């Protein structure tokens, strides 16, 4: 049985695309998924009236690598010094063979 953790991020679209390409091939990443849409929350740049383009990045990682990958994700998304997004960790996932 293997242990995995799901990490997610809500950020501006261009940052999400860049981070997806960076993180999807990182050591410990099992699965990466990017979905884009529009959001009225968090973002100062609003291309569509009250809404801005957003990205939701979901990454499933080996639990032993999660802390390093969360740090790398925050750096890739420019969230270490900025406040234009969220990174969150979900409950641990178990894979049974």
Biopython code that builds the backbone (N, CA, C, O; Angstrom):
import numpy as np
from Bio.PDB.StructureBuilder import StructureBuilder

atoms = [
    (1, "UNK", "N", (0.843, -1.161, 0.000)),
    (1, "UNK", "CA", (0.000, 0.000, 0.000)),
    (1, "UNK", "C", (0.901, 1.241, 0.000)),
    (1, "UNK", "O", (1.855, 1.335, 0.771)),
    (2, "UNK", "N", (0.572, 2.182, -0.880)),
    (2, "UNK", "CA", (1.354, 3.403, -0.994)),
    (2, "UNK", "C", (0.556, 4.587, -0.469)),
    (2, "UNK", "O", (-0.673, 4.602, -0.553)),
    (3, "UNK", "N", (1.252, 5.572, 0.069)),
    (3, "UNK", "CA", (0.612, 6.775, 0.592)),
    (3, "UNK", "C", (0.863, 7.951, -0.348)),
    (3, "UNK", "O", (1.990, 8.193, -0.780)),
    (4, "UNK", "N", (-0.208, 8.671, -0.651)),
    (4, "UNK", "CA", (-0.140, 9.836, -1.515)),
    (4, "UNK", "C", (-0.887, 10.985, -0.862)),
    (4, "UNK", "O", (-1.749, 10.771, -0.009)),
    (5, "UNK", "N", (-0.554, 12.204, -1.265)),
    (5, "UNK", "CA", (-1.220, 13.401, -0.776)),
    (5, "UNK", "C", (-1.632, 14.238, -1.973)),
    (5, "UNK", "O", (-0.897, 14.356, -2.953)),
    (6, "UNK", "N", (-2.822, 14.818, -1.874)),
    (6, "UNK", "CA", (-3.303, 15.713, -2.924)),
    (6, "UNK", "C", (-3.016, 17.146, -2.505)),
    (6, "UNK", "O", (-3.364, 17.559, -1.399)),
    (7, "UNK", "N", (-2.378, 17.901, -3.393)),
    (7, "UNK", "CA", (-2.075, 19.305, -3.158)),
    (7, "UNK", "C", (-2.806, 20.099, -4.234)),
    (7, "UNK", "O", (-2.817, 19.708, -5.402)),
    (8, "UNK", "N", (-3.403, 21.193, -3.845)),
    (8, "UNK", "CA", (-4.119, 22.024, -4.798)),
    (8, "UNK", "C", (-3.695, 23.473, -4.702)),
    (8, "UNK", "O", (-3.131, 23.903, -3.695)),
    (9, "UNK", "N", (-3.970, 24.222, -5.757)),
    (9, "UNK", "CA", (-3.672, 25.654, -5.770)),
    (9, "UNK", "C", (-4.709, 26.373, -6.616)),
    (9, "UNK", "O", (-5.156, 25.860, -7.641)),
    (10, "UNK", "N", (-5.085, 27.564, -6.177)),
    (10, "UNK", "CA", (-5.951, 28.457, -6.928)),
    (10, "UNK", "C", (-5.155, 29.729, -7.171)),
    (10, "UNK", "O", (-4.814, 30.446, -6.231)),
    (11, "UNK", "N", (-4.858, 30.007, -8.442)),
    (11, "UNK", "CA", (-4.011, 31.148, -8.797)),
    (11, "UNK", "C", (-4.477, 31.759, -10.116)),
    (11, "UNK", "O", (-5.390, 31.250, -10.765)),
    (12, "UNK", "N", (-3.833, 32.857, -10.496)),
    (12, "UNK", "CA", (-4.113, 33.444, -11.791)),
    (12, "UNK", "C", (-3.670, 32.469, -12.882)),
    (12, "UNK", "O", (-2.718, 31.709, -12.702)),
    (13, "UNK", "N", (-4.370, 32.502, -14.008)),
    (13, "UNK", "CA", (-4.192, 31.510, -15.067)),
    (13, "UNK", "C", (-2.749, 31.395, -15.561)),
    (13, "UNK", "O", (-2.228, 30.285, -15.670)),
    (14, "UNK", "N", (-2.099, 32.513, -15.859)),
    (14, "UNK", "CA", (-0.742, 32.433, -16.410)),
    (14, "UNK", "C", (0.238, 31.798, -15.430)),
    (14, "UNK", "O", (1.129, 31.058, -15.847)),
    (15, "UNK", "N", (0.091, 32.071, -14.142)),
    (15, "UNK", "CA", (0.954, 31.435, -13.141)),
    (15, "UNK", "C", (0.682, 29.941, -13.050)),
    (15, "UNK", "O", (1.611, 29.148, -12.899)),
    (16, "UNK", "N", (-0.595, 29.551, -13.141)),
    (16, "UNK", "CA", (-0.961, 28.139, -13.087)),
    (16, "UNK", "C", (-0.386, 27.342, -14.236)),
    (16, "UNK", "O", (0.079, 26.218, -14.045)),
    (17, "UNK", "N", (-0.413, 27.916, -15.438)),
    (17, "UNK", "CA", (0.148, 27.224, -16.614)),
    (17, "UNK", "C", (1.645, 27.004, -16.460)),
    (17, "UNK", "O", (2.152, 25.918, -16.744)),
    (18, "UNK", "N", (2.348, 28.030, -16.011)),
    (18, "UNK", "CA", (3.799, 27.908, -15.815)),
    (18, "UNK", "C", (4.120, 26.872, -14.745)),
    (18, "UNK", "O", (5.014, 26.045, -14.927)),
    (19, "UNK", "N", (3.395, 26.916, -13.631)),
    (19, "UNK", "CA", (3.642, 25.977, -12.539)),
    (19, "UNK", "C", (3.321, 24.549, -12.952)),
    (19, "UNK", "O", (4.028, 23.620, -12.561)),
    (20, "UNK", "N", (2.269, 24.363, -13.734)),
    (20, "UNK", "CA", (1.909, 23.025, -14.206)),
    (20, "UNK", "C", (3.067, 22.410, -14.985)),
    (20, "UNK", "O", (3.434, 21.259, -14.751)),
    (21, "UNK", "N", (3.640, 23.176, -15.907)),
    (21, "UNK", "CA", (4.750, 22.658, -16.712)),
    (21, "UNK", "C", (5.980, 22.371, -15.857)),
    (21, "UNK", "O", (6.718, 21.422, -16.124)),
    (22, "UNK", "N", (6.197, 23.175, -14.848)),
    (22, "UNK", "CA", (7.345, 22.976, -13.957)),
    (22, "UNK", "C", (7.143, 21.766, -13.041)),
    (22, "UNK", "O", (8.038, 20.933, -12.896)),
    (23, "UNK", "N", (5.969, 21.677, -12.429)),
    (23, "UNK", "CA", (5.724, 20.666, -11.396)),
    (23, "UNK", "C", (5.346, 19.286, -11.939)),
    (23, "UNK", "O", (5.610, 18.277, -11.284)),
    (24, "UNK", "N", (4.741, 19.227, -13.113)),
    (24, "UNK", "CA", (4.229, 17.941, -13.602)),
    (24, "UNK", "C", (5.322, 16.894, -13.785)),
    (24, "UNK", "O", (5.040, 15.697, -13.730)),
    (25, "UNK", "N", (6.549, 17.318, -13.999)),
    (25, "UNK", "CA", (7.653, 16.371, -14.173)),
    (25, "UNK", "C", (8.577, 16.310, -12.963)),
    (25, "UNK", "O", (9.668, 15.747, -13.050)),
    (26, "UNK", "N", (8.157, 16.880, -11.836)),
    (26, "UNK", "CA", (8.997, 16.894, -10.632)),
    (26, "UNK", "C", (9.038, 15.524, -9.972)),
    (26, "UNK", "O", (8.107, 14.729, -10.097)),
    (27, "UNK", "N", (10.124, 15.265, -9.272)),
    (27, "UNK", "CA", (10.296, 14.021, -8.540)),
    (27, "UNK", "C", (9.210, 13.908, -7.466)),
    (27, "UNK", "O", (9.009, 14.846, -6.694)),
    (28, "UNK", "N", (8.522, 12.792, -7.411)),
    (28, "UNK", "CA", (7.490, 12.552, -6.422)),
    (28, "UNK", "C", (6.082, 12.856, -6.902)),
    (28, "UNK", "O", (5.116, 12.503, -6.227)),
    (29, "UNK", "N", (5.942, 13.510, -8.064)),
    (29, "UNK", "CA", (4.619, 13.819, -8.607)),
    (29, "UNK", "C", (4.103, 12.607, -9.370)),
    (29, "UNK", "O", (4.753, 12.119, -10.295)),
    (30, "UNK", "N", (2.921, 12.126, -8.971)),
    (30, "UNK", "CA", (2.296, 10.975, -9.605)),
    (30, "UNK", "C", (1.321, 11.431, -10.680)),
    (30, "UNK", "O", (1.186, 10.788, -11.721)),
    (31, "UNK", "N", (0.639, 12.551, -10.421)),
    (31, "UNK", "CA", (-0.411, 13.030, -11.317)),
    (31, "UNK", "C", (-0.530, 14.543, -11.168)),
    (31, "UNK", "O", (-0.487, 15.061, -10.052)),
    (32, "UNK", "N", (-0.678, 15.248, -12.277)),
    (32, "UNK", "CA", (-0.896, 16.694, -12.243)),
    (32, "UNK", "C", (-2.021, 17.038, -13.204)),
    (32, "UNK", "O", (-2.096, 16.495, -14.306)),
    (33, "UNK", "N", (-2.890, 17.939, -12.781)),
    (33, "UNK", "CA", (-4.046, 18.332, -13.584)),
    (33, "UNK", "C", (-4.254, 19.828, -13.439)),
    (33, "UNK", "O", (-4.128, 20.372, -12.342)),
    (34, "UNK", "N", (-4.572, 20.497, -14.543)),
    (34, "UNK", "CA", (-4.815, 21.931, -14.533)),
    (34, "UNK", "C", (-6.163, 22.216, -15.171)),
    (34, "UNK", "O", (-6.457, 21.739, -16.267)),
    (35, "UNK", "N", (-6.971, 22.991, -14.483)),
    (35, "UNK", "CA", (-8.276, 23.415, -15.002)),
    (35, "UNK", "C", (-8.310, 24.935, -14.938)),
    (35, "UNK", "O", (-7.867, 25.529, -13.954)),
    (36, "UNK", "N", (-8.832, 25.562, -15.978)),
    (36, "UNK", "CA", (-8.908, 27.019, -16.000)),
    (36, "UNK", "C", (-10.359, 27.481, -16.048)),
    (36, "UNK", "O", (-11.247, 26.743, -16.472)),
    (37, "UNK", "N", (-10.579, 28.697, -15.612)),
    (37, "UNK", "CA", (-11.917, 29.278, -15.614)),
    (37, "UNK", "C", (-11.836, 30.733, -15.210)),
    (37, "UNK", "O", (-10.796, 31.371, -15.373)),
    (38, "UNK", "N", (-12.927, 31.261, -14.685)),
    (38, "UNK", "CA", (-12.975, 32.649, -14.241)),
    (38, "UNK", "C", (-13.381, 32.702, -12.782)),
    (38, "UNK", "O", (-14.168, 31.886, -12.303)),
    (39, "UNK", "N", (-12.822, 33.686, -12.085)),
    (39, "UNK", "CA", (-13.084, 33.822, -10.661)),
    (39, "UNK", "C", (-13.208, 35.294, -10.296)),
    (39, "UNK", "O", (-12.541, 36.148, -10.880)),
    (40, "UNK", "N", (-14.057, 35.579, -9.338)),
    (40, "UNK", "CA", (-14.158, 36.947, -8.834)),
    (40, "UNK", "C", (-13.370, 37.111, -7.535)),
    (40, "UNK", "O", (-13.334, 38.205, -6.971)),
    (41, "UNK", "N", (-12.752, 36.057, -7.063)),
    (41, "UNK", "CA", (-12.024, 36.079, -5.798)),
    (41, "UNK", "C", (-10.526, 36.235, -6.007)),
    (41, "UNK", "O", (-9.995, 35.853, -7.050)),
    (42, "UNK", "N", (-9.859, 36.790, -5.029)),
    (42, "UNK", "CA", (-8.407, 36.816, -4.874)),
    (42, "UNK", "C", (-7.625, 37.694, -5.841)),
    (42, "UNK", "O", (-6.594, 38.238, -5.446)),
    (43, "UNK", "N", (-8.052, 37.856, -7.058)),
    (43, "UNK", "CA", (-7.190, 38.431, -8.074)),
    (43, "UNK", "C", (-7.479, 39.899, -8.331)),
    (43, "UNK", "O", (-8.633, 40.316, -8.429)),
    (44, "UNK", "N", (-6.406, 40.677, -8.437)),
    (44, "UNK", "CA", (-6.568, 42.101, -8.680)),
    (44, "UNK", "C", (-6.822, 42.387, -10.157)),
    (44, "UNK", "O", (-7.522, 43.342, -10.492)),
    (45, "UNK", "N", (-6.263, 41.570, -11.033)),
    (45, "UNK", "CA", (-6.459, 41.777, -12.469)),
    (45, "UNK", "C", (-7.764, 41.113, -12.903)),
    (45, "UNK", "O", (-7.930, 39.902, -12.760)),
    (46, "UNK", "N", (-8.674, 41.903, -13.426)),
    (46, "UNK", "CA", (-9.990, 41.408, -13.853)),
    (46, "UNK", "C", (-10.148, 41.691, -15.347)),
    (46, "UNK", "O", (-10.429, 42.823, -15.741)),
    (47, "UNK", "N", (-9.970, 40.670, -16.169)),
    (47, "UNK", "CA", (-10.060, 40.826, -17.617)),
    (47, "UNK", "C", (-11.503, 40.866, -18.105)),
    (47, "UNK", "O", (-11.764, 41.331, -19.214)),
    (48, "UNK", "N", (-12.439, 40.388, -17.297)),
    (48, "UNK", "CA", (-13.827, 40.245, -17.730)),
    (48, "UNK", "C", (-14.763, 40.936, -16.728)),
    (48, "UNK", "O", (-15.571, 40.277, -16.072)),
    (49, "UNK", "N", (-14.653, 42.242, -16.615)),
    (49, "UNK", "CA", (-15.502, 42.976, -15.683)),
    (49, "UNK", "C", (-15.165, 42.647, -14.246)),
    (49, "UNK", "O", (-14.132, 43.080, -13.735)),
    (50, "UNK", "N", (-16.021, 41.886, -13.587)),
    (50, "UNK", "CA", (-15.798, 41.507, -12.188)),
    (50, "UNK", "C", (-14.973, 40.229, -12.050)),
    (50, "UNK", "O", (-14.663, 39.815, -10.933)),
    (51, "UNK", "N", (-14.617, 39.604, -13.163)),
    (51, "UNK", "CA", (-13.954, 38.303, -13.124)),
    (51, "UNK", "C", (-12.571, 38.351, -13.759)),
    (51, "UNK", "O", (-12.323, 39.116, -14.692)),
    (52, "UNK", "N", (-11.676, 37.518, -13.233)),
    (52, "UNK", "CA", (-10.344, 37.342, -13.797)),
    (52, "UNK", "C", (-10.131, 35.887, -14.152)),
    (52, "UNK", "O", (-10.826, 35.009, -13.639)),
    (53, "UNK", "N", (-9.167, 35.626, -15.033)),
    (53, "UNK", "CA", (-8.875, 34.248, -15.410)),
    (53, "UNK", "C", (-8.119, 33.558, -14.287)),
    (53, "UNK", "O", (-7.148, 34.094, -13.753)),
    (54, "UNK", "N", (-8.574, 32.367, -13.937)),
    (54, "UNK", "CA", (-8.003, 31.618, -12.823)),
    (54, "UNK", "C", (-7.615, 30.218, -13.265)),
    (54, "UNK", "O", (-8.093, 29.717, -14.282)),
    (55, "UNK", "N", (-6.745, 29.599, -12.489)),
    (55, "UNK", "CA", (-6.348, 28.216, -12.724)),
    (55, "UNK", "C", (-6.417, 27.467, -11.404)),
    (55, "UNK", "O", (-6.036, 27.982, -10.353)),
    (56, "UNK", "N", (-6.913, 26.239, -11.484)),
    (56, "UNK", "CA", (-6.881, 25.337, -10.341)),
    (56, "UNK", "C", (-5.914, 24.218, -10.702)),
    (56, "UNK", "O", (-6.141, 23.468, -11.651)),
    (57, "UNK", "N", (-4.854, 24.118, -9.947)),
    (57, "UNK", "CA", (-3.823, 23.121, -10.172)),
    (57, "UNK", "C", (-3.957, 22.051, -9.099)),
    (57, "UNK", "O", (-3.928, 22.355, -7.906)),
    (58, "UNK", "N", (-4.103, 20.802, -9.519)),
    (58, "UNK", "CA", (-4.201, 19.671, -8.600)),
    (58, "UNK", "C", (-3.037, 18.731, -8.875)),
    (58, "UNK", "O", (-2.788, 18.351, -10.018)),
    (59, "UNK", "N", (-2.331, 18.364, -7.820)),
    (59, "UNK", "CA", (-1.162, 17.495, -7.949)),
    (59, "UNK", "C", (-1.273, 16.393, -6.903)),
    (59, "UNK", "O", (-1.486, 16.675, -5.724)),
    (60, "UNK", "N", (-1.132, 15.145, -7.327)),
    (60, "UNK", "CA", (-1.058, 14.012, -6.406)),
    (60, "UNK", "C", (0.416, 13.639, -6.305)),
    (60, "UNK", "O", (1.084, 13.380, -7.306)),
    (61, "UNK", "N", (0.904, 13.620, -5.061)),
    (61, "UNK", "CA", (2.333, 13.391, -4.833)),
    (61, "UNK", "C", (2.539, 12.270, -3.832)),
    (61, "UNK", "O", (1.641, 11.940, -3.057)),
    (62, "UNK", "N", (3.726, 11.690, -3.856)),
    (62, "UNK", "CA", (4.097, 10.728, -2.829)),
    (62, "UNK", "C", (4.165, 11.495, -1.503)),
    (62, "UNK", "O", (4.791, 12.552, -1.428)),
    (63, "UNK", "N", (3.532, 10.968, -0.474)),
    (63, "UNK", "CA", (3.444, 11.682, 0.807)),
    (63, "UNK", "C", (4.807, 12.072, 1.359)),
    (63, "UNK", "O", (4.939, 13.132, 1.971)),
    (64, "UNK", "N", (5.808, 11.250, 1.158)),
    (64, "UNK", "CA", (7.135, 11.571, 1.689)),
    (64, "UNK", "C", (7.756, 12.782, 0.995)),
    (64, "UNK", "O", (8.703, 13.368, 1.518)),
    (65, "UNK", "N", (7.236, 13.168, -0.178)),
    (65, "UNK", "CA", (7.749, 14.310, -0.938)),
    (65, "UNK", "C", (6.883, 15.564, -0.799)),
    (65, "UNK", "O", (7.223, 16.608, -1.356)),
    (66, "UNK", "N", (5.770, 15.476, -0.066)),
    (66, "UNK", "CA", (4.770, 16.553, -0.083)),
    (66, "UNK", "C", (5.294, 17.886, 0.423)),
    (66, "UNK", "O", (4.974, 18.922, -0.160)),
    (67, "UNK", "N", (6.085, 17.898, 1.484)),
    (67, "UNK", "CA", (6.565, 19.165, 2.025)),
    (67, "UNK", "C", (7.451, 19.904, 1.021)),
    (67, "UNK", "O", (7.309, 21.112, 0.827)),
    (68, "UNK", "N", (8.353, 19.178, 0.396)),
    (68, "UNK", "CA", (9.226, 19.795, -0.609)),
    (68, "UNK", "C", (8.420, 20.283, -1.808)),
    (68, "UNK", "O", (8.698, 21.353, -2.352)),
    (69, "UNK", "N", (7.420, 19.500, -2.222)),
    (69, "UNK", "CA", (6.617, 19.892, -3.382)),
    (69, "UNK", "C", (5.696, 21.070, -3.069)),
    (69, "UNK", "O", (5.458, 21.904, -3.943)),
    (70, "UNK", "N", (5.173, 21.160, -1.849)),
    (70, "UNK", "CA", (4.374, 22.330, -1.472)),
    (70, "UNK", "C", (5.246, 23.586, -1.515)),
    (70, "UNK", "O", (4.811, 24.628, -2.006)),
    (71, "UNK", "N", (6.455, 23.491, -1.011)),
    (71, "UNK", "CA", (7.379, 24.622, -1.043)),
    (71, "UNK", "C", (7.704, 25.005, -2.481)),
    (71, "UNK", "O", (7.699, 26.186, -2.827)),
    (72, "UNK", "N", (7.989, 24.005, -3.326)),
    (72, "UNK", "CA", (8.282, 24.275, -4.732)),
    (72, "UNK", "C", (7.073, 24.886, -5.443)),
    (72, "UNK", "O", (7.225, 25.776, -6.279)),
    (73, "UNK", "N", (5.873, 24.403, -5.107)),
    (73, "UNK", "CA", (4.665, 24.934, -5.720)),
    (73, "UNK", "C", (4.479, 26.401, -5.332)),
    (73, "UNK", "O", (4.182, 27.235, -6.187)),
    (74, "UNK", "N", (4.650, 26.715, -4.063)),
    (74, "UNK", "CA", (4.500, 28.099, -3.613)),
    (74, "UNK", "C", (5.517, 29.013, -4.297)),
    (74, "UNK", "O", (5.193, 30.145, -4.654)),
    (75, "UNK", "N", (6.739, 28.524, -4.480)),
    (75, "UNK", "CA", (7.754, 29.315, -5.183)),
    (75, "UNK", "C", (7.399, 29.471, -6.656)),
    (75, "UNK", "O", (7.496, 30.572, -7.198)),
    (76, "UNK", "N", (6.990, 28.388, -7.314)),
    (76, "UNK", "CA", (6.635, 28.431, -8.730)),
    (76, "UNK", "C", (5.457, 29.364, -8.990)),
    (76, "UNK", "O", (5.383, 30.008, -10.037)),
    (77, "UNK", "N", (4.547, 29.430, -8.037)),
    (77, "UNK", "CA", (3.355, 30.263, -8.184)),
    (77, "UNK", "C", (3.563, 31.679, -7.649)),
    (77, "UNK", "O", (2.634, 32.487, -7.630)),
    (78, "UNK", "N", (4.785, 31.970, -7.218)),
    (78, "UNK", "CA", (5.128, 33.287, -6.691)),
    (78, "UNK", "C", (4.259, 33.661, -5.489)),
    (78, "UNK", "O", (3.867, 34.818, -5.340)),
    (79, "UNK", "N", (3.961, 32.687, -4.637)),
    (79, "UNK", "CA", (3.135, 32.927, -3.456)),
    (79, "UNK", "C", (3.945, 33.121, -2.179)),
    (79, "UNK", "O", (3.385, 33.441, -1.130)),
    (80, "UNK", "N", (5.252, 32.929, -2.264)),
    (80, "UNK", "CA", (6.090, 33.098, -1.078)),
    (80, "UNK", "C", (6.073, 34.564, -0.639)),
    (80, "UNK", "O", (5.985, 34.856, 0.553)),
    (81, "UNK", "N", (6.156, 35.481, -1.603)),
    (81, "UNK", "CA", (6.168, 36.915, -1.293)),
    (81, "UNK", "C", (4.883, 37.613, -1.713)),
    (81, "UNK", "O", (4.670, 38.773, -1.360)),
    (82, "UNK", "N", (4.030, 36.932, -2.456)),
    (82, "UNK", "CA", (2.803, 37.543, -2.944)),
    (82, "UNK", "C", (1.583, 37.014, -2.217)),
    (82, "UNK", "O", (1.679, 36.099, -1.399)),
    (83, "UNK", "N", (0.446, 37.592, -2.520)),
    (83, "UNK", "CA", (-0.797, 37.171, -1.881)),
    (83, "UNK", "C", (-1.895, 36.943, -2.912)),
    (83, "UNK", "O", (-3.071, 37.148, -2.611)),
    (84, "UNK", "N", (-1.539, 36.531, -4.103)),
    (84, "UNK", "CA", (-2.511, 36.371, -5.175)),
    (84, "UNK", "C", (-2.825, 34.906, -5.444)),
    (84, "UNK", "O", (-2.784, 34.477, -6.597)),
    (85, "UNK", "N", (-3.135, 34.137, -4.423)),
    (85, "UNK", "CA", (-3.502, 32.753, -4.622)),
    (85, "UNK", "C", (-3.475, 31.948, -3.337)),
    (85, "UNK", "O", (-3.139, 32.456, -2.268)),
    (86, "UNK", "N", (-3.835, 30.679, -3.468)),
    (86, "UNK", "CA", (-3.895, 29.759, -2.337)),
    (86, "UNK", "C", (-3.222, 28.447, -2.712)),
    (86, "UNK", "O", (-3.314, 28.006, -3.858)),
    (87, "UNK", "N", (-2.554, 27.829, -1.765)),
    (87, "UNK", "CA", (-2.056, 26.465, -1.904)),
    (87, "UNK", "C", (-2.612, 25.702, -0.714)),
    (87, "UNK", "O", (-2.549, 26.185, 0.417)),
    (88, "UNK", "N", (-3.157, 24.512, -0.958)),
    (88, "UNK", "CA", (-3.750, 23.752, 0.131)),
    (88, "UNK", "C", (-3.440, 22.270, -0.030)),
    (88, "UNK", "O", (-3.202, 21.775, -1.132)),
    (89, "UNK", "N", (-3.452, 21.579, 1.107)),
    (89, "UNK", "CA", (-3.168, 20.148, 1.146)),
    (89, "UNK", "C", (-4.428, 19.408, 1.568)),
    (89, "UNK", "O", (-5.087, 19.781, 2.538)),
    (90, "UNK", "N", (-4.746, 18.377, 0.842)),
    (90, "UNK", "CA", (-5.929, 17.548, 1.165)),
    (90, "UNK", "C", (-5.489, 16.358, 2.003)),
    (90, "UNK", "O", (-4.299, 16.149, 2.235)),
    (91, "UNK", "N", (-6.451, 15.598, 2.443)),
    (91, "UNK", "CA", (-6.183, 14.399, 3.239)),
    (91, "UNK", "C", (-5.320, 13.404, 2.450)),
    (91, "UNK", "O", (-5.284, 13.415, 1.219)),
    (92, "UNK", "N", (-4.651, 12.574, 3.185)),
    (92, "UNK", "CA", (-3.807, 11.564, 2.567)),
    (92, "UNK", "C", (-4.642, 10.547, 1.789)),
    (92, "UNK", "O", (-5.716, 10.150, 2.241)),
    (93, "UNK", "N", (-4.158, 10.133, 0.638)),
    (93, "UNK", "CA", (-4.805, 9.157, -0.215)),
    (93, "UNK", "C", (-4.053, 7.841, -0.106)),
    (93, "UNK", "O", (-2.827, 7.838, 0.004)),
    (94, "UNK", "N", (-4.761, 6.736, -0.134)),
    (94, "UNK", "CA", (-4.127, 5.428, -0.083)),
    (94, "UNK", "C", (-4.395, 4.675, -1.384)),
    (94, "UNK", "O", (-5.518, 4.673, -1.887)),
    (95, "UNK", "N", (-3.373, 4.048, -1.914)),
    (95, "UNK", "CA", (-3.524, 3.211, -3.105)),
    (95, "UNK", "C", (-3.323, 1.778, -2.678)),
    (95, "UNK", "O", (-2.261, 1.413, -2.174)),
    (96, "UNK", "N", (-4.333, 0.974, -2.877)),
    (96, "UNK", "CA", (-4.254, -0.449, -2.538)),
    (96, "UNK", "C", (-4.115, -1.251, -3.826)),
    (96, "UNK", "O", (-4.858, -1.040, -4.784)),
    (97, "UNK", "N", (-3.182, -2.150, -3.839)),
    (97, "UNK", "CA", (-2.952, -2.967, -5.037)),
    (97, "UNK", "C", (-3.709, -4.268, -4.951)),
    (97, "UNK", "O", (-3.637, -5.086, -5.868)),
]
sb = StructureBuilder()
sb.init_structure("model")
sb.init_model(0)
sb.init_chain("A")
sb.init_seg("    ")
for serial, (resi, resn, name, xyz) in enumerate(atoms, 1):
    if name == "N":
        sb.init_residue(resn, " ", resi, " ")
    sb.init_atom(name, np.array(xyz, "f"), 0.0, 1.0, " ", f" {name:<3s}", serial, name[0])
structure = sb.get_structure()
